[in-house]
Amino acid sequence: MLLLLKHLYLQRIRSFFWKKSIVASIFLSLISLYFLVIFGFFGVLADKMIFDLYPNNSILEMFTRFVFSYYLVDFVLRFKFQTISLLDIQHYLSLPFSKKKLFHFPLISSIFSFFNVLAFLLLLPFFFVHVIQEYSIVESIVWFCYIYGGIMMVNFLSLGVKFIFSKKTFLAILLFTAVLVLLTLENRGIIALSKGYFWLINTAMHHPWMVIFPILLVFVSYRFTYQLLLKNRYDEAISSKKTTSSKLITFHYLEKYGNIGHLIMLELKFMIRNKKTKSMLFSGIFFLFYGMIFYTNDSYNVNSYKSIFVGVFMCSGIIMNLGQITLSGYSSHFDGLMTLALPIKTLFRVKYIIYAFAMILSYLLTIPYYFLDARIPLINLALLVYGLGTFPYLYFYVANFKYQPFDISQNKKFDIQGFNFRNFIPLIPVLLIPFCIHGICYLLGNVLLTYYILLGLGILGIATNSYWLGVIERKFHEQKHKLAEGFRS
């Protein structure tokens, strides 16, 4: 096991990606260090912050209840970003290693993940600053075992659940939805699972023998994931399932709409059958839950700028992801694309139709927010039309200046290949213009006028669709040789 950990360390420091993108790697390291420091300071100052916010409540109780909500958020983040290091052991499967011992490696290495370090830096300062000062050593140790045991249980369960649901995206979405709904109900005070969690820990602190339960749960979650990995250790079983599922996605019914329908079918297959594009497509769906964060807040005002911020992200969140790879997604076969008798304007029109359909579908899924405020669907409708008339064009135009290749077949965590500052350029006018219009209308005393203006801009953009696609096509022909050269590098 020590030998495998040593090899993992050497693999990371000798990584070709690290050497090729040294600036990006240093930037990510600084961001990670920033979060580590922030969590450490929060752990040190948590008791004072909780006392200021809840002077009439127990500090330990409120912190423990906060940690319970943290478990839910942590589970979702781990599901998205934390991966099982199966690739790290594939090279050893043909060597004389015990397979049963070998599959302990990805689970043991996950103990040292960034998420666990964050949680440790949050809990340890609070443990020494407050817990051990107010309670006995035995009670403090029991509390820490329960809290950090919960972190480790989330660590192992998230790996196991991700391994199961990575092949069943729809079930993964349902799981995320259930977690987000549970978190919302908990924060709104409709249910109080965190109170029950604190009661359990408080009881255990007075009965130290109960410390065996978190240890047992961590062991069970570890064995569950271990058995799951061991059972599915053969790549052939996994690849056969993937092949079967991909055959089910055909979109043949689109061919009846002629050449445009056939191209839309090919583009949808391109998105669904590649790892990164599929991940970007489904991760954009979670922007739809922004409303649960903002609309359920007591301080929310439907006439504030927050309505614009939330509406834009909910209606356009999917193409905020897919728009990043408008052209760079073709980098591996861009030269072949240039040899086809396919007008580039037609290619952009196909992408526009797909993006428009995704935005309209996103809007339809936000309609249930009507039950929170009847004005929300009307506001989002104006923002939808505004997005249809501006957002795709901006991403198409900026795509002509993004020369970095983008490997759609890989899906590594924190992989920023093909991303740079140009990815954020379309967000500037799309968000800045509505905020400026809202500010002017607010000063004039008529905030409602904001949405009429945005609606008008969107209708104008949709009506001049052919003109804007022509502008983008001309810019593409100016830049295509630079794009081809950049994608080959």
SEFI-161520 format. One record per residue (C-alpha): residue in three letters; y negated, x negated, z negated. Coordinates in Angstrom, 3 decimals. Last residue first. Layout:
% SEFI-161520
{res->ala&y->Y&x->X&z->Z}
...
This chain:
% SEFI-161520
{res->ser&y->-22.135&x->1.050&z->30.985}
{res->arg&y->-21.068&x->3.407&z->33.804}
{res->phe&y->-23.053&x->6.332&z->32.352}
{res->gly&y->-26.262&x->4.276&z->32.456}
{res->glu&y->-25.865&x->3.349&z->36.111}
{res->ala&y->-25.110&x->6.945&z->37.116}
{res->leu&y->-28.074&x->8.251&z->35.115}
{res->lys&y->-30.414&x->5.660&z->36.634}
{res->his&y->-29.195&x->6.672&z->40.107}
{res->lys&y->-29.623&x->10.363&z->39.304}
{res->gln&y->-33.206&x->10.066&z->38.024}
{res->glu&y->-35.317&x->11.157&z->40.989}
{res->his&y->-32.660&x->13.607&z->42.145}
{res->phe&y->-32.586&x->15.081&z->38.632}
{res->lys&y->-36.373&x->15.503&z->38.590}
{res->arg&y->-36.163&x->17.560&z->41.759}
{res->glu&y->-33.386&x->19.717&z->40.283}
{res->ile&y->-35.338&x->20.308&z->37.063}
{res->val&y->-38.373&x->21.514&z->39.022}
{res->gly&y->-36.121&x->23.776&z->41.116}
{res->leu&y->-34.516&x->25.177&z->37.952}
{res->trp&y->-38.025&x->25.960&z->36.726}
{res->tyr&y->-38.931&x->27.826&z->39.919}
{res->ser&y->-35.674&x->29.798&z->40.063}
{res->asn&y->-36.064&x->30.990&z->36.467}
{res->thr&y->-39.621&x->32.253&z->36.936}
{res->ala&y->-38.819&x->35.766&z->35.645}
{res->ile&y->-36.879&x->34.310&z->32.687}
{res->gly&y->-39.795&x->32.096&z->31.660}
{res->leu&y->-42.309&x->34.940&z->31.968}
{res->ile&y->-40.052&x->37.234&z->29.907}
{res->gly&y->-39.819&x->34.542&z->27.211}
{res->leu&y->-43.565&x->33.954&z->27.117}
{res->gly&y->-44.176&x->37.717&z->26.817}
{res->leu&y->-41.688&x->38.068&z->23.956}
{res->leu&y->-43.314&x->35.119&z->22.185}
{res->ile&y->-46.719&x->36.820&z->22.551}
{res->tyr&y->-45.368&x->40.153&z->21.295}
{res->tyr&y->-43.634&x->38.353&z->18.416}
{res->thr&y->-46.807&x->36.668&z->17.236}
{res->leu&y->-48.832&x->39.917&z->17.434}
{res->leu&y->-46.897&x->41.142&z->14.397}
{res->val&y->-48.721&x->38.552&z->12.287}
{res->asn&y->-52.041&x->40.403&z->12.707}
{res->gly&y->-54.755&x->39.126&z->10.366}
{res->leu&y->-56.484&x->36.799&z->12.839}
{res->leu&y->-55.580&x->33.847&z->10.604}
{res->tyr&y->-51.950&x->34.991&z->10.655}
{res->cys&y->-52.104&x->35.343&z->14.435}
{res->ile&y->-53.253&x->31.720&z->14.723}
{res->gly&y->-50.556&x->30.488&z->12.328}
{res->his&y->-47.833&x->32.497&z->14.097}
{res->ile&y->-48.885&x->31.073&z->17.466}
{res->cys&y->-48.751&x->27.568&z->16.025}
{res->phe&y->-45.344&x->28.220&z->14.456}
{res->pro&y->-44.012&x->29.705&z->17.704}
{res->ile&y->-45.235&x->26.652&z->19.709}
{res->leu&y->-43.949&x->24.055&z->17.225}
{res->leu&y->-40.356&x->25.300&z->17.103}
{res->val&y->-39.467&x->25.266&z->20.816}
{res->pro&y->-42.071&x->22.578&z->21.517}
{res->ile&y->-40.533&x->20.045&z->19.082}
{res->leu&y->-36.882&x->21.079&z->19.330}
{res->pro&y->-36.668&x->19.971&z->22.954}
{res->ile&y->-37.503&x->16.361&z->21.913}
{res->phe&y->-34.753&x->16.108&z->19.287}
{res->asn&y->-32.016&x->14.796&z->21.552}
{res->arg&y->-34.466&x->12.265&z->22.993}
{res->phe&y->-34.370&x->10.399&z->19.664}
{res->asn&y->-30.831&x->9.224&z->20.354}
{res->phe&y->-27.305&x->10.607&z->20.711}
{res->gly&y->-24.699&x->9.445&z->23.241}
{res->gln&y->-22.344&x->8.116&z->20.567}
{res->ile&y->-23.363&x->9.448&z->17.148}
{res->asp&y->-19.855&x->9.505&z->15.643}
{res->phe&y->-20.253&x->10.626&z->12.008}
{res->lys&y->-16.622&x->11.807&z->12.009}
{res->lys&y->-14.638&x->11.020&z->15.136}
{res->asn&y->-14.054&x->13.546&z->17.900}
{res->gln&y->-12.913&x->11.732&z->21.032}
{res->ser&y->-12.193&x->13.223&z->24.462}
{res->ile&y->-15.830&x->14.107&z->25.197}
{res->asp&y->-16.888&x->10.467&z->25.474}
{res->phe&y->-20.671&x->10.487&z->25.986}
{res->pro&y->-22.393&x->7.861&z->28.106}
{res->gln&y->-26.020&x->6.938&z->27.302}
{res->tyr&y->-28.543&x->7.578&z->30.098}
{res->lys&y->-30.500&x->10.453&z->28.632}
{res->phe&y->-33.616&x->10.939&z->30.802}
{res->asn&y->-32.350&x->13.716&z->33.082}
{res->ala&y->-31.035&x->15.589&z->30.028}
{res->val&y->-34.670&x->16.130&z->28.943}
{res->tyr&y->-35.171&x->18.559&z->31.849}
{res->phe&y->-31.984&x->20.531&z->31.208}
{res->tyr&y->-32.705&x->20.740&z->27.461}
{res->leu&y->-36.227&x->22.008&z->28.083}
{res->tyr&y->-35.070&x->24.536&z->30.676}
{res->pro&y->-32.374&x->25.903&z->28.370}
{res->phe&y->-34.885&x->26.523&z->25.522}
{res->thr&y->-37.768&x->28.202&z->27.308}
{res->gly&y->-37.203&x->31.701&z->28.728}
{res->leu&y->-33.907&x->32.437&z->26.993}
{res->gly&y->-35.390&x->31.212&z->23.689}
{res->tyr&y->-38.383&x->33.548&z->23.950}
{res->val&y->-36.044&x->36.446&z->24.756}
{res->leu&y->-33.955&x->35.619&z->21.689}
{res->leu&y->-37.053&x->35.182&z->19.510}
{res->ala&y->-38.234&x->38.675&z->20.472}
{res->leu&y->-34.769&x->40.081&z->19.738}
{res->asn&y->-34.679&x->38.200&z->16.424}
{res->ile&y->-37.824&x->40.009&z->15.301}
{res->leu&y->-36.387&x->43.369&z->16.334}
{res->pro&y->-33.047&x->42.647&z->14.611}
{res->ile&y->-34.876&x->41.627&z->11.371}
{res->arg&y->-37.177&x->44.678&z->11.156}
{res->ala&y->-34.547&x->46.983&z->9.592}
{res->asp&y->-34.226&x->44.684&z->6.564}
{res->leu&y->-31.053&x->43.813&z->4.647}
{res->phe&y->-28.907&x->46.380&z->6.463}
{res->tyr&y->-30.313&x->45.165&z->9.781}
{res->tyr&y->-28.675&x->41.799&z->9.031}
{res->pro&y->-25.707&x->43.428&z->10.804}
{res->ile&y->-27.525&x->42.634&z->14.118}
{res->thr&y->-26.925&x->38.883&z->13.778}
{res->leu&y->-23.652&x->38.964&z->15.770}
{res->leu&y->-25.474&x->40.596&z->18.695}
{res->tyr&y->-27.986&x->37.744&z->18.672}
{res->ser&y->-25.225&x->35.133&z->18.863}
{res->leu&y->-23.694&x->36.983&z->21.823}
{res->ile&y->-27.071&x->36.952&z->23.582}
{res->met&y->-27.460&x->33.225&z->22.913}
{res->ala&y->-23.949&x->32.403&z->24.161}
{res->phe&y->-24.475&x->34.521&z->27.313}
{res->ala&y->-27.774&x->32.753&z->27.995}
{res->tyr&y->-26.149&x->29.339&z->27.527}
{res->ile&y->-23.355&x->30.265&z->29.954}
{res->ile&y->-25.787&x->31.658&z->32.539}
{res->tyr&y->-28.057&x->28.597&z->32.200}
{res->lys&y->-25.094&x->26.244&z->32.654}
{res->val&y->-24.175&x->28.013&z->35.882}
{res->arg&y->-27.798&x->27.818&z->37.055}
{res->phe&y->-27.858&x->24.088&z->36.255}
{res->leu&y->-24.814&x->23.520&z->38.461}
{res->thr&y->-26.295&x->25.707&z->41.212}
{res->lys&y->-29.495&x->23.648&z->41.159}
{res->ile&y->-27.350&x->20.540&z->41.499}
{res->pro&y->-26.049&x->21.828&z->44.812}
{res->leu&y->-22.311&x->21.144&z->44.987}
{res->ala&y->-20.843&x->19.360&z->47.987}
{res->leu&y->-19.085&x->16.949&z->45.659}
{res->thr&y->-19.723&x->13.185&z->45.797}
{res->met&y->-22.146&x->13.240&z->42.851}
{res->leu&y->-19.499&x->14.789&z->40.597}
{res->gly&y->-17.170&x->11.872&z->41.300}
{res->asp&y->-19.831&x->9.435&z->40.144}
{res->phe&y->-20.357&x->11.505&z->36.981}
{res->his&y->-16.686&x->11.371&z->35.997}
{res->ser&y->-16.814&x->9.750&z->32.543}
{res->ser&y->-20.492&x->10.673&z->32.076}
{res->tyr&y->-19.977&x->14.419&z->32.588}
{res->gly&y->-20.885&x->15.221&z->28.974}
{res->ser&y->-24.007&x->13.119&z->29.506}
{res->leu&y->-25.358&x->15.872&z->31.752}
{res->thr&y->-25.929&x->18.840&z->29.407}
{res->ile&y->-24.629&x->16.885&z->26.413}
{res->gln&y->-27.282&x->17.720&z->23.785}
{res->gly&y->-27.554&x->21.254&z->25.177}
{res->leu&y->-24.141&x->22.015&z->23.689}
{res->asn&y->-25.375&x->21.612&z->20.123}
{res->met&y->-28.758&x->23.314&z->20.292}
{res->ile&y->-26.970&x->25.630&z->22.714}
{res->ile&y->-24.941&x->27.068&z->19.836}
{res->gly&y->-27.873&x->27.357&z->17.441}
{res->ser&y->-30.039&x->29.422&z->19.799}
{res->cys&y->-29.941&x->32.915&z->18.255}
{res->met&y->-29.380&x->31.828&z->14.635}
{res->phe&y->-31.623&x->28.766&z->14.851}
{res->val&y->-34.526&x->30.604&z->16.458}
{res->gly&y->-34.242&x->33.553&z->14.069}
{res->val&y->-34.158&x->31.402&z->10.941}
{res->phe&y->-37.272&x->29.389&z->11.842}
{res->ile&y->-39.165&x->32.409&z->13.142}
{res->ser&y->-38.395&x->34.511&z->10.073}
{res->lys&y->-39.320&x->31.537&z->7.870}
{res->tyr&y->-42.859&x->31.667&z->9.302}
{res->ser&y->-43.539&x->34.621&z->7.011}
{res->asn&y->-43.712&x->38.302&z->7.969}
{res->val&y->-40.146&x->39.084&z->6.804}
{res->asn&y->-40.974&x->37.767&z->3.352}
{res->tyr&y->-38.258&x->35.917&z->1.438}
{res->ser&y->-38.963&x->35.240&z->-2.244}
{res->asp&y->-35.911&x->37.227&z->-3.397}
{res->asn&y->-33.622&x->35.134&z->-1.213}
{res->thr&y->-30.948&x->37.189&z->0.564}
{res->tyr&y->-32.664&x->36.797&z->3.944}
{res->phe&y->-32.876&x->33.010&z->3.670}
{res->ile&y->-29.360&x->31.782&z->2.847}
{res->met&y->-27.358&x->34.675&z->4.283}
{res->gly&y->-29.555&x->34.539&z->7.372}
{res->tyr&y->-28.547&x->30.946&z->8.010}
{res->phe&y->-24.993&x->32.240&z->8.463}
{res->leu&y->-25.368&x->32.501&z->12.233}
{res->phe&y->-26.041&x->28.758&z->12.324}
{res->phe&y->-22.326&x->28.457&z->11.566}
{res->ile&y->-21.484&x->29.321&z->15.161}
{res->gly&y->-22.918&x->25.992&z->16.316}
{res->ser&y->-19.925&x->24.268&z->14.699}
{res->phe&y->-17.710&x->26.218&z->17.112}
{res->leu&y->-19.288&x->24.867&z->20.277}
{res->met&y->-19.825&x->21.336&z->18.974}
{res->ser&y->-16.150&x->21.063&z->17.980}
{res->lys&y->-15.026&x->22.423&z->21.341}
{res->thr&y->-17.317&x->20.000&z->23.157}
{res->lys&y->-16.064&x->17.098&z->21.081}
{res->lys&y->-12.364&x->17.771&z->21.478}
{res->asn&y->-12.179&x->18.783&z->25.106}
{res->arg&y->-10.300&x->21.856&z->26.353}
{res->ile&y->-12.777&x->24.559&z->25.344}
{res->met&y->-15.945&x->23.122&z->26.845}
{res->phe&y->-14.461&x->21.994&z->30.176}
{res->lys&y->-12.538&x->25.262&z->30.427}
{res->leu&y->-15.858&x->27.092&z->30.064}
{res->glu&y->-17.395&x->24.929&z->32.786}
{res->leu&y->-14.474&x->25.544&z->35.151}
{res->met&y->-14.699&x->29.336&z->34.650}
{res->ile&y->-18.477&x->29.251&z->35.173}
{res->leu&y->-17.880&x->27.342&z->38.418}
{res->his&y->-15.422&x->29.991&z->39.627}
{res->gly&y->-17.840&x->32.782&z->38.703}
{res->ile&y->-20.654&x->31.086&z->40.629}
{res->asn&y->-18.405&x->30.634&z->43.679}
{res->gly&y->-17.378&x->34.281&z->43.776}
{res->tyr&y->-17.610&x->36.855&z->40.999}
{res->lys&y->-13.883&x->37.649&z->41.288}
{res->glu&y->-13.181&x->34.158&z->39.955}
{res->leu&y->-14.354&x->35.176&z->36.473}
{res->tyr&y->-11.085&x->37.047&z->35.787}
{res->his&y->-9.275&x->33.709&z->35.859}
{res->phe&y->-10.783&x->32.735&z->32.482}
{res->thr&y->-7.656&x->30.573&z->31.846}
{res->ile&y->-7.282&x->29.896&z->28.118}
{res->leu&y->-3.607&x->30.580&z->27.324}
{res->lys&y->-2.572&x->27.324&z->28.917}
{res->ser&y->-4.589&x->25.397&z->26.334}
{res->ser&y->-2.540&x->26.901&z->23.481}
{res->thr&y->0.746&x->25.735&z->24.946}
{res->thr&y->-0.499&x->22.208&z->25.560}
{res->lys&y->-1.845&x->21.946&z->22.026}
{res->lys&y->1.450&x->23.117&z->20.575}
{res->ser&y->3.321&x->20.544&z->22.608}
{res->ser&y->0.953&x->17.811&z->21.442}
{res->ile&y->1.633&x->18.563&z->17.785}
{res->ala&y->5.396&x->18.548&z->18.041}
{res->glu&y->5.374&x->15.389&z->20.164}
{res->asp&y->3.122&x->13.583&z->17.674}
{res->tyr&y->5.858&x->13.459&z->15.028}
{res->arg&y->4.595&x->13.313&z->11.438}
{res->asn&y->4.368&x->17.057&z->10.987}
{res->lys&y->6.714&x->17.389&z->7.975}
{res->leu&y->5.366&x->14.239&z->6.349}
{res->leu&y->1.786&x->15.421&z->6.715}
{res->leu&y->2.543&x->18.806&z->5.169}
{res->gln&y->4.633&x->17.242&z->2.412}
{res->tyr&y->1.703&x->14.979&z->1.511}
{res->thr&y->-0.779&x->17.850&z->1.610}
{res->phe&y->1.238&x->19.930&z->-0.835}
{res->arg&y->2.141&x->16.896&z->-2.956}
{res->tyr&y->-1.539&x->16.044&z->-3.472}
{res->ser&y->-2.466&x->19.672&z->-4.240}
{res->val&y->0.345&x->19.815&z->-6.812}
{res->phe&y->-0.694&x->16.493&z->-8.410}
{res->val&y->-4.329&x->17.589&z->-8.647}
{res->leu&y->-3.202&x->20.879&z->-10.194}
{res->leu&y->-1.033&x->19.071&z->-12.774}
{res->ile&y->-3.880&x->16.779&z->-13.815}
{res->pro&y->-6.198&x->19.772&z->-14.061}
{res->phe&y->-3.631&x->21.574&z->-16.275}
{res->ile&y->-2.632&x->18.663&z->-18.556}
{res->val&y->-6.070&x->18.645&z->-20.160}
{res->met&y->-4.916&x->21.814&z->-21.948}
{res->trp&y->-3.605&x->19.619&z->-24.800}
{res->pro&y->-7.253&x->19.090&z->-25.795}
{res->his&y->-7.620&x->22.631&z->-27.232}
{res->his&y->-11.323&x->22.981&z->-28.166}
{res->met&y->-12.403&x->21.333&z->-24.899}
{res->ala&y->-9.807&x->23.436&z->-23.081}
{res->thr&y->-11.519&x->26.632&z->-24.216}
{res->asn&y->-14.861&x->25.342&z->-22.920}
{res->ile&y->-13.203&x->24.429&z->-19.618}
{res->leu&y->-11.730&x->27.915&z->-19.189}
{res->trp&y->-14.967&x->29.630&z->-20.251}
{res->phe&y->-16.852&x->27.428&z->-17.783}
{res->tyr&y->-14.602&x->28.581&z->-14.943}
{res->gly&y->-14.944&x->32.205&z->-15.996}
{res->lys&y->-18.718&x->31.866&z->-15.874}
{res->ser&y->-18.440&x->30.229&z->-12.436}
{res->leu&y->-16.468&x->33.215&z->-11.176}
{res->ala&y->-19.450&x->35.449&z->-11.863}
{res->ile&y->-19.645&x->38.065&z->-9.116}
{res->ile&y->-22.725&x->39.915&z->-7.914}
{res->gly&y->-24.941&x->37.209&z->-9.428}
{res->arg&y->-26.684&x->36.457&z->-6.133}
{res->asn&y->-25.494&x->32.845&z->-6.277}
{res->glu&y->-21.882&x->33.941&z->-6.732}
{res->leu&y->-22.064&x->36.559&z->-3.988}
{res->thr&y->-23.542&x->33.971&z->-1.617}
{res->leu&y->-20.890&x->31.365&z->-2.465}
{res->leu&y->-18.093&x->33.901&z->-1.971}
{res->val&y->-19.577&x->34.953&z->1.369}
{res->leu&y->-19.840&x->31.309&z->2.440}
{res->val&y->-16.230&x->30.588&z->1.421}
{res->ala&y->-14.914&x->33.705&z->3.186}
{res->thr&y->-16.876&x->32.872&z->6.341}
{res->phe&y->-15.556&x->29.325&z->6.339}
{res->leu&y->-11.998&x->30.621&z->6.090}
{res->leu&y->-12.578&x->33.171&z->8.848}
{res->ile&y->-13.967&x->30.414&z->11.065}
{res->ala&y->-10.926&x->28.243&z->10.336}
{res->leu&y->-8.639&x->31.148&z->11.202}
{res->phe&y->-10.356&x->31.418&z->14.591}
{res->thr&y->-9.997&x->27.688&z->15.168}
{res->lys&y->-6.233&x->27.644&z->14.784}
{res->lys&y->-5.039&x->24.121&z->15.634}
{res->ser&y->-7.446&x->22.452&z->13.195}
{res->phe&y->-6.461&x->25.195&z->10.723}
{res->ile&y->-3.333&x->23.545&z->9.345}
{res->phe&y->-4.561&x->19.938&z->9.155}
{res->lys&y->-7.894&x->21.179&z->7.868}
{res->val&y->-6.144&x->23.080&z->5.077}
{res->gly&y->-4.241&x->19.966&z->4.047}
{res->leu&y->-7.279&x->17.705&z->4.104}
{res->ser&y->-9.399&x->20.290&z->2.286}
{res->leu&y->-6.647&x->20.686&z->-0.321}
{res->phe&y->-6.594&x->16.955&z->-1.078}
{res->asn&y->-10.330&x->16.565&z->-1.634}
{res->val&y->-10.793&x->19.966&z->-3.282}
{res->met&y->-8.153&x->18.918&z->-5.858}
{res->met&y->-9.978&x->15.617&z->-6.319}
{res->ile&y->-13.268&x->17.375&z->-7.026}
{res->gly&y->-11.572&x->19.828&z->-9.412}
{res->gly&y->-10.063&x->16.897&z->-11.299}
{res->tyr&y->-13.597&x->15.537&z->-11.556}
{res->ile&y->-14.680&x->18.620&z->-13.494}
{res->tyr&y->-11.513&x->19.190&z->-15.518}
{res->cys&y->-11.031&x->15.530&z->-16.413}
{res->phe&y->-14.728&x->15.191&z->-17.292}
{res->trp&y->-14.572&x->18.138&z->-19.709}
{res->val&y->-11.404&x->16.820&z->-21.372}
{res->ile&y->-13.023&x->13.398&z->-21.752}
{res->ser&y->-16.085&x->14.939&z->-23.377}
{res->glu&y->-14.008&x->16.995&z->-25.793}
{res->val&y->-12.053&x->13.898&z->-26.845}
{res->ile&y->-15.201&x->11.796&z->-27.237}
{res->ser&y->-16.909&x->14.452&z->-29.349}
{res->tyr&y->-19.778&x->16.512&z->-27.956}
{res->glu&y->-23.545&x->16.262&z->-27.686}
{res->gln&y->-24.048&x->12.589&z->-26.803}
{res->ile&y->-20.844&x->12.359&z->-24.745}
{res->val&y->-21.984&x->15.276&z->-22.616}
{res->his&y->-25.663&x->14.390&z->-22.162}
{res->val&y->-26.551&x->10.951&z->-20.828}
{res->phe&y->-23.014&x->9.525&z->-20.562}
{res->phe&y->-21.391&x->12.466&z->-18.734}
{res->phe&y->-24.554&x->13.236&z->-16.777}
{res->pro&y->-24.532&x->9.683&z->-15.457}
{res->leu&y->-20.813&x->9.952&z->-14.486}
{res->leu&y->-20.976&x->13.361&z->-12.804}
{res->leu&y->-23.398&x->12.759&z->-9.922}
{res->leu&y->-22.271&x->9.235&z->-9.086}
{res->phe&y->-18.649&x->10.420&z->-9.139}
{res->ala&y->-19.447&x->13.361&z->-6.857}
{res->leu&y->-21.094&x->11.076&z->-4.311}
{res->val&y->-18.196&x->8.610&z->-4.491}
{res->asn&y->-15.755&x->11.454&z->-3.861}
{res->phe&y->-17.709&x->12.618&z->-0.811}
{res->phe&y->-17.928&x->9.088&z->0.616}
{res->ser&y->-14.153&x->8.700&z->0.593}
{res->phe&y->-12.371&x->6.371&z->-1.832}
{res->ile&y->-9.739&x->8.954&z->-2.809}
{res->ser&y->-9.134&x->9.510&z->0.924}
{res->ser&y->-7.368&x->6.120&z->1.058}
{res->ile&y->-4.690&x->7.451&z->-1.297}
{res->leu&y->-4.100&x->10.471&z->0.932}
{res->pro&y->-3.966&x->8.484&z->4.176}
{res->phe&y->-1.589&x->5.923&z->2.542}
{res->his&y->0.972&x->8.263&z->0.969}
{res->phe&y->2.397&x->8.788&z->4.439}
{res->leu&y->3.712&x->5.229&z->4.511}
{res->lys&y->5.797&x->5.662&z->1.380}
{res->lys&y->7.857&x->8.456&z->2.926}
{res->lys&y->8.043&x->6.607&z->6.227}
{res->ser&y->9.458&x->3.492&z->4.553}
{res->phe&y->8.198&x->0.609&z->6.658}
{res->pro&y->10.312&x->-1.323&z->9.150}
{res->leu&y->7.787&x->-1.017&z->11.998}
{res->ser&y->7.736&x->1.770&z->14.596}
{res->leu&y->5.623&x->4.040&z->12.390}
{res->tyr&y->3.168&x->1.238&z->11.569}
{res->his&y->0.875&x->1.708&z->14.580}
{res->gln&y->0.564&x->5.409&z->13.780}
{res->ile&y->-0.723&x->4.590&z->10.292}
{res->asp&y->-4.479&x->4.341&z->10.879}
{res->leu&y->-4.384&x->7.143&z->13.433}
{res->leu&y->-3.280&x->9.491&z->10.654}
{res->ser&y->-6.502&x->8.843&z->8.741}
{res->ile&y->-7.054&x->12.484&z->7.841}
{res->thr&y->-10.684&x->13.405&z->8.490}
{res->gln&y->-13.679&x->14.326&z->6.367}
{res->phe&y->-16.608&x->15.738&z->8.347}
{res->lys&y->-16.153&x->19.489&z->8.913}
{res->phe&y->-13.520&x->20.407&z->6.333}
{res->arg&y->-15.159&x->18.017&z->3.874}
{res->leu&y->-18.476&x->19.804&z->4.292}
{res->val&y->-16.891&x->23.236&z->3.744}
{res->phe&y->-14.991&x->22.087&z->0.632}
{res->asp&y->-18.069&x->20.389&z->-0.807}
{res->val&y->-20.073&x->23.591&z->-0.482}
{res->leu&y->-17.391&x->25.502&z->-2.383}
{res->tyr&y->-16.932&x->22.807&z->-5.032}
{res->tyr&y->-20.702&x->22.563&z->-5.497}
{res->ser&y->-20.737&x->26.212&z->-6.500}
{res->phe&y->-18.353&x->25.305&z->-9.357}
{res->val&y->-20.470&x->22.228&z->-10.130}
{res->phe&y->-23.497&x->24.468&z->-10.709}
{res->arg&y->-21.457&x->26.521&z->-13.173}
{res->thr&y->-20.584&x->23.332&z->-15.036}
{res->phe&y->-24.242&x->22.280&z->-15.091}
{res->met&y->-25.287&x->25.697&z->-16.418}
{res->glu&y->-22.651&x->25.640&z->-19.158}
{res->leu&y->-23.390&x->22.067&z->-20.221}
{res->ile&y->-27.100&x->22.778&z->-20.484}
{res->ser&y->-26.495&x->25.875&z->-22.616}
{res->asn&y->-28.948&x->28.609&z->-21.775}
{res->asn&y->-32.322&x->29.664&z->-23.168}
{res->pro&y->-34.370&x->26.898&z->-21.541}
{res->tyr&y->-32.903&x->27.599&z->-18.087}
{res->leu&y->-35.141&x->25.896&z->-15.492}
{res->asp&y->-36.760&x->23.289&z->-17.729}
{res->phe&y->-33.503&x->22.669&z->-19.645}
{res->ile&y->-31.582&x->22.355&z->-16.362}
{res->met&y->-34.024&x->19.745&z->-15.067}
{res->lys&y->-33.875&x->17.764&z->-18.302}
{res->asp&y->-30.061&x->17.783&z->-18.360}
{res->ala&y->-29.813&x->16.867&z->-14.669}
{res->leu&y->-32.079&x->13.819&z->-14.893}
{res->val&y->-29.362&x->11.120&z->-14.874}
{res->gly&y->-27.022&x->13.024&z->-12.553}
{res->phe&y->-29.899&x->13.785&z->-10.200}
{res->phe&y->-30.799&x->10.100&z->-10.166}
{res->gly&y->-27.246&x->9.188&z->-9.128}
{res->phe&y->-27.132&x->11.937&z->-6.498}
{res->ile&y->-30.386&x->10.661&z->-4.990}
{res->val&y->-29.185&x->7.036&z->-5.031}
{res->leu&y->-25.937&x->7.907&z->-3.255}
{res->phe&y->-27.800&x->10.080&z->-0.767}
{res->tyr&y->-30.153&x->7.217&z->0.128}
{res->leu&y->-27.263&x->4.760&z->0.403}
{res->ser&y->-25.599&x->7.050&z->2.930}
{res->ile&y->-28.830&x->7.280&z->4.934}
{res->leu&y->-29.177&x->3.495&z->4.818}
{res->ser&y->-25.595&x->3.075&z->6.046}
{res->leu&y->-26.191&x->5.585&z->8.841}
{res->phe&y->-29.237&x->3.585&z->9.973}
{res->ile&y->-27.285&x->0.319&z->9.799}
{res->ser&y->-24.580&x->1.869&z->11.980}
{res->ala&y->-27.142&x->3.161&z->14.479}
{res->val&y->-28.697&x->-0.307&z->14.736}
{res->ile&y->-25.284&x->-2.016&z->15.053}
{res->ser&y->-24.141&x->0.256&z->17.837}
{res->lys&y->-21.901&x->-2.110&z->19.820}
{res->lys&y->-20.761&x->-4.105&z->16.799}
{res->trp&y->-19.950&x->-1.016&z->14.726}
{res->phe&y->-18.299&x->0.715&z->17.697}
{res->phe&y->-16.074&x->-2.339&z->18.279}
{res->ser&y->-14.810&x->-2.070&z->14.680}
{res->arg&y->-14.103&x->-5.427&z->13.046}
{res->ile&y->-15.562&x->-4.369&z->9.678}
{res->arg&y->-13.675&x->-1.059&z->9.714}
{res->gln&y->-10.345&x->-2.440&z->10.898}
{res->leu&y->-10.483&x->-5.233&z->8.330}
{res->tyr&y->-10.898&x->-2.664&z->5.533}
{res->leu&y->-8.027&x->-0.556&z->6.887}
{res->his&y->-5.821&x->-3.652&z->7.094}
{res->lys&y->-6.564&x->-4.436&z->3.438}
{res->leu&y->-5.734&x->-0.849&z->2.458}
{res->leu&y->-2.454&x->-1.147&z->4.356}
{res->leu&y->-1.573&x->-4.403&z->2.565}
{res->leu&y->-2.402&x->-2.848&z->-0.809}
{res->met&y->0.000&x->0.000&z->0.000}
